[in-house]
């Protein structure tokens, strides 16, 4: 899962995003990559580039998108939202 957040986002409260992040990486057991951006509530060029890279890695030949072992390497790039 890819989660993108803009520091200037005034639509989604920061505390809601933090609770969501905690849930996804804890109880839900998701393998989540976070992209933090200085922008607001929208897709900046940086977020689109990160999405492109994430999808390219996820859908690379020989990888099964349903096999969590294939996407664990993405966690090494996580940008924690603190």
BELDA-V145635 format. One record per run of one state. SS is the DSSP state (H for helix, E for strand, C for the rest). FROM is the first residue (numbers start at 1). TO is the last residue. If there is no record, write none. Layout:
# BELDA-V145635
SS|FROM|TO ; SS|FROM|TO
This chain:
# BELDA-V145635
C|1|1 ; E|2|6 ; C|7|13 ; H|14|25 ; C|26|32 ; E|33|37 ; C|38|44 ; H|45|58 ; C|59|67 ; H|68|70 ; C|71|71 ; H|72|77 ; C|78|82
